Amino acid sequence: MSRAWQIYWGVWIAVGFVIPETWALIRNPKDTLSWTVWSWFGVQEGVPIWHWSVLHLALLAFMVWLFGHMAFGIWR
């Protein structure tokens, strides 16, 4: 990976995630990325797994893929 791409992704993470996420945490935690995604997918505390919808399973599958991809470099 070239140095330019490393700089680009570093700036993208800072400007596109770290700054807005920090601002949301300070002002109102319900404006964070987590709360927004949970809202999109209808995730609610206390809902048992057997009440999950296809959207819940899609979110779970994406999160498993993202974790494996980012933490271990698998599923490239």
Contacts in CASP RR format, 6 or more apart in sequence:
PFRMAT RR
TARGET T0000
AUTHOR 0000-0000-0000
METHOD contacts of the structure
MODEL  1
MSRAWQIYWGVWIAVGFVIPETWALIRNPKDTLSWTVWSWFGVQEGVPIW
HWSVLHLALLAFMVWLFGHMAFGIWR
17 33 0 8 1.000
21 32 0 8 1.000
21 33 0 8 1.000
24 31 0 8 1.000
24 32 0 8 1.000
24 33 0 8 1.000
25 32 0 8 1.000
29 35 0 8 1.000
37 43 0 8 1.000
37 59 0 8 1.000
38 44 0 8 1.000
41 55 0 8 1.000
41 56 0 8 1.000
41 58 0 8 1.000
41 59 0 8 1.000
42 53 0 8 1.000
42 55 0 8 1.000
42 56 0 8 1.000
43 56 0 8 1.000
43 59 0 8 1.000
65 75 0 8 1.000
68 74 0 8 1.000
68 75 0 8 1.000
69 75 0 8 1.000
69 76 0 8 1.000
END
